[in-house]
Amino acid sequence: MKWKVTGRFIGTIVAVVILVAIINIITIFMVYITSLNNEWKRGDLQGRPEQFVRAFEQYIYEDDGKLEISQNGQEILKNKAAWIQVLNDNGEVLNEFNVPEGVPKKYTPFEIVNNYKYIESSYINFILEKQLSDKHVNIIIALPSDEVGRITISYSKEALIEFIKSIITLGLIIDAIIALIFGYLFSRKLTKPISKLIGGVDTLAKGEYSLYIKEDGVYKGVFENVNRLADTLKINENEREMLEKMREEWLANITHDIKTPLSSIQGYAEIIGDEEYDFSKEEIQDYNKIIYSKSKYIKELVDDLNLSTRLKNNSLVLNKKNTNLVSLIRNIVIDILNDSRYENRDIQFISSMEVIEKEIDVILIRRAVTNLIFNAIVHNNEEASIKVEIRKKDKVEIIIKDNGRGIKEEELKYIFDRYYRGTNTGEAHKGSGLGLAISREIIKNHGGEIEMISELEKGTEVNITL
């Protein structure tokens, strides 16, 4: 993977460099050609020497058969420290201006050509031919050699074309090699963190969440997110393992809670069915009560499981009707206190209002509140005081508060999970362990919220908002 990414990156760099080099060559050539054409069209006196000489022709005119140099032309020659001679066909000077001493007054064709091609003085000669009405003349314009220069080159067109091709090819090859070197060095720096990132993702895919990638460089933000993802996955995995452990323990408890009464039912059924023993009517009634009690307990466990599943899957249709919650909660507290097992418990009902109406499923809300009160009773000693309060502000609030043992902080976050059974549960308490989970799902199905706050040895408070 690393070399695949590197190869693609280097290939892209080389292609871009070659393309840019070709575009630059074409651009330079086009700019040069355009510049020449523009100079030629505008007769630029400030351009190249050859162009200056051609443009200077406009300042030479014929007056009564005599060639003259205009005043502007003379000023231009003075400014450039240049001089001019006008020759006839025999090489004789017809007119001149600003000519230094020692310059010939007559030229042979060889001298004209020699002076043009080679530098033999402090001036560079340029030749111009001008056609007049009845004759043509040759014009020599000389510019200082310290201002302009001339190089004479003899070449073969084919050789020149081949040379240019070789130069371009060599330039492209050198550019490509340089691009390869820098591309490789840069790609290593670029792909190294990508390789670390890919390796980190592979590690996470294998379920190894103890991952940390150093957070630096261009991809610092990406590495931070990967490390954060690894931490989240690790936390989720730990919670999943804990939930699985809780589920297994819960299943073991449920199995035990079902097998124990089943064993009793089976044992008493076998005793009653023993033909060798003559049971009295009172004994048979006692055994029937036990069997009924145990079977009723099993039925309640099964009902809890069914109700919990239906609530969890939102498949239970709520039978809502307008209900006075104050009256409902008061009756729940009264029913609990009327049970002989709890008649001595300190349970107080508090409400400043006589009527608080709400659209609810009465049976389910009764079940939820009853579960929560019984939870406070079962998990605390008999001296604990329990307060059940209902009030209405923006929403309806039901508070169930005790001053009992409290719940450990590490247990509190699992308290409403389906498979959780608290450590404060006494041996005498038997149940599915779904009571609080069912209460939470009932409140949620009514569009409400439930929260539990607790502190060891200070008590627990459950807040329901509808």
N, C-alpha and C positions, 0 to 999 in steps of 0.2 A: 504493500500500500504506500509506504513512504517513498520508494523509488518511482512508483507510478505517478504520484503527485509531483515529485521533483522533476521527472521527465517532461511532464506536461507543461510545467512552469517554465523550464529552460527552453523548450521548443517554442513556446509563446514569445519569450523574450527575444530569441534569435529571429523569429519571423517578423516581429515588430521592428527590430533594428534594421534588418535588410529592407523592409518596406519603407522605413523612414529615410534610409540612405538613398534609395532609388528616387523617392519623392524629392529629396534635397537636390540631387543631381539635375533632375528635370526642371525643378524650380529655378536653380541657379542659371541653367542654360536659357530658359525662357526669359528670365529677368535681363540677362545680358543681351539677348537678341532684341528685346523690347527697348532697352536703353539705346542700342545702336540705331534702331529705326526712329526713335523719338529725336535723337541728336541730328539725324540726317534730315528729318522733316522740318525741324525748327531752325536749322542752321546755327547751331549753338557755338558762340565764340568762347565759351568758358569750358568747353568739353575737351576731348582729346586733341593733340596737335594737328593730326590730319584733318579733323573736322574744322578746326580753327582756320586752317589754310583754305579749305573749300568755301567756308563761310565768308572769308575776307574778300572774295572775288567781287562782292557787291560794292566794295568801296573803290574799285578801279573802273574808270569810265574814259571814253574817247571825246576829246574836245578839239574840233578843227583838225582832225587827223593826228592829234597828239594824245598820248595816254597820260592821264592824270590820276593822282591818288587823292581822294577826298580828305577834307579836314578831319572828319571823324576817324577815318582810317589811319591818318597820321597820328592822332592822339592815342589810338589803340596800340599802334606799333611802339610808340614811346613808352607807354605804360608797361609793355611786355619786354622792353629793351630789345626789340626785334628790328630787322631791317628788310627792305624789299628791293628787288631789281626786276625790271621788265625787259625781256630779250626778244629780238626778232629772230627770224629763221636762221640767220647766220651767227647767232650767239652774241650779237652786239647789244649793249645796254641802251635802251631807248629812254628809260626813266628809272630813277632810284630815289630812295629816301632812307635817312638814318644809317647809311652804310659806313662802317668803320674803315680806317685806313688799311691798305693792303689787300682789299677785296678786288679781284680782277674786273676789268671793264669789258672783257670779251671772253667767251668760253667756247671751247670745242665740245662736240657731243660727248667725248670721253670724259672731259672734266666735269660736265654736268652730271653724268651718271656716277662718276667716282665720288663727287662731293655729296651726292644724294645717299649713296650706299655706305660710305665710310666717314668716320669723324676725323677730320684733319685740322680742325680749328676749334675755337671755343664756341662755335655755333653748329646747329643741326639744320641742314638745308631741306626744304620741302618744295616740290615742283608742282606747278599748276599751269594748265594750258587754257587760254581764253580765246574764243573766236570773236574777231571784230567784223566790221562790215565787209572789208575787202582783204582781210588778212587775219592770221592768228598769231598770237604771241605766247611766249613761255614766261612764266612768272616764278621767280625764286623768292621764297620767304624764309628767312633764317631766324631761328629762335635760340636763346642762350642754352648751351649744353648743360649748364648747372640747373636748368629748369625742366628740360625734357631730355629724353634719351631715345635711342633707336637700337634695336637688335635685329640683325639680318639673319634669317634662318633659311636654309635650303632643306627641303624634305620631300619624301615620297608620300603621296596621298594614301596609298595602301598601307605603307609602314606606319603613317600617323594614325590611321584608323585602328590598326592592330595594337599600336601602343596605347591608345586611349582605352580600347577594350581591355587590355591587360591591366592598366591602372585601375579601371573600374572594378574588374574581377578581383584584383589583389585587395583593393579597398574593402570590398564586400566580405572577402574571406577574413581579413584582419578584424573587421567589425564583428563578424560572426564569432570569431575566436574570443574576442574581448567580451562579447555578450555571453558566451558560454561560461567563461570564467566567473564573471560577476553574477550571472544568473545562477550558477551553481552555488556560489558563496551565499547569495541572498536567499536562495531557495532552501538551503540548509537551515538558515536562521528562521525562515518562514515555516518550514515543514516540521521542524523539531517539536515546537509546541503542539502542532496538529497531531503528530504521532503520539505525544503524551495524552492528548485529549482522546484520541481513538482508543489508546490502550486503557484509559480510565473508563470509557464507556463499555469496552469489552469486559473489564473487571466487574462493573456494575451488572452487566448482562449475566454474568456467571453467579450472581447473588452474593458477591463479596463486597460488602458495603463499608468496610474499614478503609476507605480510600481518602487520600489527601494529595492534591496537586498544588505545587507552589504557585501562589497567585502573583504573577508578575508578567511583564511584557505586554505586547499588543493585545493578547487574549486574556488579560487579567480578569475582565468582567465575565468571560465565558468560564474560566476556571473557578471563579467564585460561585457561579451558578451550579457547576458540576459538583463542587464540594458541598454546597447547600443541598443539592439533590441527594448526594450520598448520605448526608446526615439524616435527611428526612426518611429515606428508604430504610436506614438502619433503625430509626425510631419506630417506623411502621412495622418492620420485621420483628422487633422486640415486642411490640404490642400484639402483633399477630400470634407470636409464640406464647405470650402470656394468655391471650384470649383462648388459644387452642388448649393450653393447660387447664384454664378455668372451665372450658367446655368439657374436657375429659373428666375433671373432678365432678362437675355438675351431673354428667351422665352416670358416673359411678354412684353419686348420691341418690339420683332419681331411681337408678336400678335397685339400690339398696332399699329405698323408701317404698318401692313397689313389691320387691321380693319378700320383705319382712311381713307385711299384712297378707300377702298371698300364701306364705308359709303357714301363717296362723289359720287362714281360711281352709287351706288344704288339711291341716292337722285336725281342726275341729270337725271338718266334714268326714274325715276318716273315723274319728271317734264316734260320731253320731251314726255312721253307717256300720259300726261293728255289731253284728247280730248276737254275739256272745255276751254282750253287756246290756243290761236292762236299765235304761236311763229314766230318771224321774222327769215329770213335766217341768219342774223348776229348772233342772239341769239343762234340758233341751232349750228352754227359753233363754237361759244365760248364754248358751253356745250360739243361739241364733242372733242375739244382740251383738255378740262379739263379731260374728261373721258379717252382719249388716254394717257395723261400725267400720270394719276393715275395708269392706267393698266400697262403702261410701267415701272413705279416704282415697282409695285408688281412683274412683270416679272424679273426685275433685282435682287430683293430680292431672288426669287426662284432660279434664275441662280447662285447667290452667294452660296446659300445653297448646290446646286447640285455640283458646282465646288469644294467647300471646302471638301465635303464628298469624292469625287473621288480622290482628291489630298491626303487626309488623308489615304485613303485605297490603294494608289498607283495603282489605276485602270485606270488612265488617260494616254493614250499613247501620248508621246511628239513628236511633228512634228518638229524635229531639222533640221536646215540648217545653213550653214556658213554665219554669219552676221557681219557687221561692227557695233560694239556696240557704237562707238563714234557718228556715224550718227543717230543710233536709239535713244540714250539718248537725243541728241540735238533736234531731232524732237519732242520728248515727251515734253520737256520744251517749245518749240515753240508753240505746240498745246495748252498747258495750258495757256500760255500768250495771245494766240489769242482768248481765251474765254473772252468775255466782262466782266464777273464777276471777272476775275483775272488779267486783263490787267494792273492794277496799282500796282500789287504785285512785290516786289523786289526778282526776282528769277534769279540767275546767273548760267551759264553753264561754266565749266572749264575743259579743256583738253589740254595737251601739245602735244598730238599725234592726227593725222587725221584719222588713221586707227588702230583699235584694233579688230581683228576678233576672233569669237568664235562660236562654234556649239551650237545654242540655239533654243528654240521654241519662235519665235518672238512675237507671240500674248500673251503668258503667261508672258514673261519677261517684255513686255510693260505694262501688267496689274499690275505686282508686283511693278515696279518702279513708275508707275502712282499712285498707292495706297499710296505709301510711301510719295510722294511729296504732294498729297492731304492731307495726314495726317498732314504734317507740316503746310499746309495752314489753314486747318480747326481748328486746336488746338492752333493757335497763332493769335495775333491781326495783323492788316494790316501793322503795322510798322515793323514787324519782317522781317529780311533778310534771304533768303534761298539760299544755295549754293549747286549745284549739280556737282560733280567732278568725272571723270573717269580717271584711270591711270593703267598702267601695270608694275608690277615688276616680281616676280616669278609667280604671278597669277593676274587675272584681278580684280581690286577693284573699286567699285562704292560707293561714299560717298555722303550722303544727310545730310546737316548740317544746323541748324538754330540757331538764337540767341534769341529765344522766351521764353515762360514761363517755359519750362522744365517739367519734370515729377517727382512725388514723388518717393522716393526710394522703398517704400512698394508696389507701383503700377507697378514699372518697371519690376519686375520678372513675372508679369502676362500679360505683354503688348501684347505678341504674342499668348495668349490663345484664343481659339475659342469664348468663351462666354464673353470675357472682353470688356467693353466699358469705356474708360477713363473719368475722372471727368471733364476734360477740354473741353469736347464736348459741343458745344453751342446748344441751343434749336433749332436753324435753321437747324442744321445738322441732317439729317435723313439717316439711313443706317442700314445694317444688323449687323454691329459690327464685321464682318468677314474679313474686309480689310487687317489688319496686319497679321492675321492668314493665309489668302490665300497667301499673299506675302511670308511668311516664308516657306509654303509648296511648293510653286513654286521654290524658291531658293534651298530647300533641294532636290526636284525632279531633279534638274540640278546638283546635287552633290556639291552644294556650301554651304556657311555658312552666317548667318546674325546675327548681333549684334547691340544692341542699348545702347548708353551711354547718360545719361542725368543728369542735375543738375538744381534744381529750380532757376528760374530767370536768368539762364545763357544760357540755350538752350539745344538742343538735337542733337545727331549725330548718324546716322544709317550707319553701315559699311557692305557692301555686298562683299563677296569674291567668285569668280567663277574660 
